[in-house]
């Protein structure tokens, strides 16, 4: 591996770590590796509600830099009921945490993406956009996604979700916070009532030509539809 490649350490819920992770930490520190410490505080779990989970998230982030001597932290507040990071509540936790950390430190933050819907669906892309907009507006430096279909189904992710994540983040960069909050409120409303009936989507081999490794015409149309929705909401998508 290259010296710049990240080595991961994971905290446990909530504000815990095991001996194995500490052993890895000691090795990574002594050998001068780049360390990424990951945690996913659970909204509605041990920590409690939105405010409590946000406080826990901030504490877990600070703990990662102190205990694991991390170079950067990979966050990911997750909803106890839905198992996703794109719910309204988990976006609020992630956004408030990042803004608090960025207002008081120079620490580098990342976030990971777990959507309810699967690839080649408008819902998946809208979920992705909501989190990318939140992360960008709250000052996160790195985005890690996308684990579509909650990250639990085989072959259910493609580069198109990551591209949409990047374009949504680019569009949100520099926008006024009040404007972003208004866009997010409307955007999340578009999908949050569909969690129980979220489209499963399609596996990679049905989203891409396996010879040319290019997206299908169907997925391109889905992508363009989702992009138009963001543009209609006032986000300068694709500009």
N, C-alpha and C positions, 0 to 999 in steps of 0.2 A: 504493500500500500504506500501511497505518497504521504509525505508529512502533512499535507493539507487535507487529507481525507479524514472525515469525522469518525470518531469512536463514540458509540452511544452508551449512556448510562440511564437507567429508568428508575425514577422514584415510584413508590407505591402509594396507594390512596389510604388516608390522606396524610401527607407529611411524614412518610415512612420510607425506609430503605432496608434492603436485606444485606446479609454478610457478603453474598456473591457480588453484589453491585459495588460494595466497598472494596472488595479485592480487585475488581476491574479498575476502579478509580485509582487505587494506589499504583497499579501498573501503568495506566495511562499517564498519570502525573509524572512518575519517575522516568518514563521513557519519552516525555515531552510531546505527547500526542495532542491533536486537536480534539477537544471533548465537547460533545453535545449531550446535554442532560435533558431528558424528556419526562413530562408528567401530564396527566389528564385528569384534573379535578372533576368530580362528578356533581353536577347541579342536581339537587334533590336527593343527594346521597348522604354520606357521613357529615359533610360540611354544613348542609342545610340549604337555605334558599339563595336568592341571587346575591344579596349583600354578603352573606357569610361565605359563599363559594368564591366570590371575588377576593375577599380578604385572604382566604386560603390559597387562592391562585397567586396572589402577590407574594405571600410567604413562601410558597413552594418555589417560585421563581428566584427569590433572593437566596433561599436555601441551596439551590442548585449551584449558584456561583460561589457560595461559601464552602459548602460541604464537598461538592464534587469538583470544585475549581473549574467549572465549565467555561468554555470560550463563548458559547451561546446556548440559549434554552429553546427547546421545541415544546411549545405549549399545545393545548388541545382540550379546553373545557368541553365535557360531553354530557348529554342529557340522560338522566337515569332511566327515563321511560322510553326514549326513542333511540338511544345509542348513537346519536349524531352530534356533530359540532356546529351544524348550521341552524339550529333552533333559535328562536328569538332570545330566549334566556341565556343560552350559551354564548351567543354573539355579544350580548351585553356584558357578560362576565369577562370575555376575552378583551373586549374593547376598553372597558374600565381599567382592567389590570394593566394593559399595555400603556395606556395614557398615564397611569400613575407611575409606572416604572420609568417611562421616557421623560416625564416631567422632573424626575429627581436623580436620574443616573445616566450613564453612557453605555449601559448594557445592551447587548444584541439579542433581539427576540425573534422567534419564528413561531409559526402556527401550522398545525396539521389539519387536514380536511377529510371529514367523513359525511357524505350526503346520504339522504334516505333513498332517493331515486337512483336508478342505474343509468349507464351511458346511453347516448343517443336519445335522450329525452330532454324536453325543455325544462322540466322541473329540476333535473340534476344540474343543469347549467345555471339556472336561477339561484339555486342553493349555493353553488360555487361562487357566483358573483357576489351574493350577499356577504359571504365570509371574506372574500378578497377585498371588497369595499371597506368592510369593518377593519380588517387588519391594516390596510394601507392608511386609512384615515386616522387610526389610533397609533401609527408610527412603527409598526413592525417592519423589520428589515428583510426577513425571509419568509416565503410562503412554501409550504410542503403539501402538494396535493396532485391528484385528487383520489381518495379511496371512495369510489362510488359504491352505491348499494351497501352502505355501512361498512365497506371493507371486508365483508365476510363471504363474498361469492367469488368463485374462480373465474378469472379472465374478465372481470367486470370493471375494467378501467382502461382508458385509452389516452393518447396524447391530446385529444381534442378538449378534454376537461381541463387539463393543465394549461392549454393555450387560452381557453376562456378565462381561467383564473388570472393569467398574466395580463390579458387585455383589460379585464375589469379593474385590476389593480392600477394599471397605467392610466385608465380613464379617471379613476378616483383621486389620483395623486394631485395634491395642491388645491383640491376643491374645499369650499367652506364647510366647516363641521355641521352647521345647522342645515345646510343643503343636503349633506350626506345623510343626516338623521332622517330627513323627510323622505329621501329616496329609499332608504333602508326600510322604513316603516311600511311603505307601499309595496316594496319588493317582497318582504317576508310574508306579508298578508296574502300574496299571490299563491304561496305554496304551503303555508303552515296548517291549513285545514285538510290537506291531502295526505298526511302521513300514513294513515291506515290503508289508503288505497294507492300509494305511490307506485308509479310504473317501474317494473323490474328492469326495463332497459334491455340492451343486447350485449352479448360478449364481444370481446375484441375482434374475433374472426368474422363477426357480422357487421362490424362498424368500419372495418378497414379492408382494402384489397391486400391480400397476404403476399402478393408478388411485388407490387409497386410500393406497398406500405403507405398508401394514401387513403384518406377518409372516403367513405361512400358518398354518393350524391345525396342519399337520404340524410346522413348525418350533417352534411354541409347545409342542407335546408333547415334542419333543426337548429343548428348553430346560428344561422342567419335570423331565424325567428326569435331566438332568445336575445340576440344582439339588438334587434329592433325594439324589443320590449324595454331594454335598458335605455336605449336612445329616447324612447317615448317618455321615460321617467325623468329625463333631463340629464342623464350621464353621457358625457361626450365619448361614447364607445367607438373605437376604431379611428379616432381622429388624432 
